[in-house]
Amino acid sequence: DFTHGVALYLDDITVSFDGFKALNALTLAVNVGELRCIIGPNGAGKTTMMDCITGKTRPDSGRAHFGSTIDLLRLSEPEIAQIGIGRKFQKPTVYEELSVFENLELALAADRRVRASLFSRLTGTQLDHIGEVLQTIHLLPEAQRTAGLLSHGQKQWLEIGMLLMQEPKLLLLDEPVAGMTDEETERTAELFLSLEGKHSLVVVEHDMKFVEQLTEGRKQVTVLHEGSVLAEGLLSEVQANDKVVEVYLGR
Ligand code: ADP
């Protein structure tokens, strides 16, 4: 049920690499429609956490649920990609030689249900969907432009658009504004805020100005450290937390 309740629940997750605990009894819940920012110093376990959600890494112990019923630890990585979890890595991987529109069209075809009709005409509903996504990612005027000619920020938006074509319930975003200009960063915050409510979002981010824009002074931030949650609360609260200050300064 993705109309309310918990979208993602990680419970007591531990992941070891050669005896080193990259995640150490990590527990985290993200509600349906929530936008949750995850911060934490290098090596805190943020990437490993994302890898556990997508099935790339298997925890040694713990539980991971998607919605109230789906046990993520029983699914393979491709299966998890099919059930409505979309992940964006740091680097954009758009098809540079294709147009913006064609990139979105191809992303639509990544959905098994429509792959069969890939090279036939798009239906009206599919066209509408592409139009909506183009608007959301601020690229409507660039629809016919070759993706390789877009700015770095625009390529990142296009990749988010490609994820949106598959109507994910949960979006995982790893440092989405790395390398963006201030203006692109601000527009990315607007973009994510427009997705909030319709999708659940987990954003791993280092750029505190961006986190501030995303949380609008009212959303919870989670601070990871040494594989578990060090603090949770409003950005202003966690930034004033002695333990948090210490792990950031003590690097
Ligand atoms: P973050 O994304 O917060 O920087 P990571 O999840 O990448 O942190 O890493 C957490 C810790 O686990 C780090 O100390 C890292 O060196 C270690 N680690 C991550 N992946 C592996 C791996 N495949 N093998 C060994 N150690 C790893």
Residues whose N, C-alpha, C, O or C-beta is under 5 A from the ligand:
A	BS01	ADP	F17 A22 P41 N42 G43 A44 G45 K46 T47 T48
